[in-house]
């Protein structure tokens, strides 16, 4: 189906709205990520390493704004995707201790963290979830990078 360029531009607000709705659905999807109930994290393997690093770097910097930089141990249940590896590296870069085997020192402050990365309508939707906060954002992804395509969505839990 060929859509004239003028129609394609006219559809952009609709695409942005659809992306915002998808982020909202992502954020409402997992209400409990306690240490024992930490959900498995997922990311598609087709996202390139550089794009995964850009997304992880942006999301971890936003997470640090919410939970404080590097003062806790993050319990991360990763997958083998480029994003899982990039997220772990970004967390360590911000000074967080990261454990992936669910075993921590009982005196450590522990923050369970899960992520979901989805591809929707040519954009990548990223979500990070902790017990106290969820962050979501849409990204435009190329082979060499990723740039935010939406505002950051933030949900705090009481």
Buried (B, 14 or more C-beta within 10 A) or exposed (E): EEEEEEEEEEEEEEBBEBBBEBBEBBBEEBEEBEEEEBBEBBBBEEBBEBBBBBBBBBBBEBBBEBBEEBEBBBBBBBBEBBBBBBBBBBBBEBEBBBBEEEEBEEEEEBBBBBBBBBEBEEBBBBBBBBBEBBBBBBBBBEEEBBEBBBEBBBBEEE
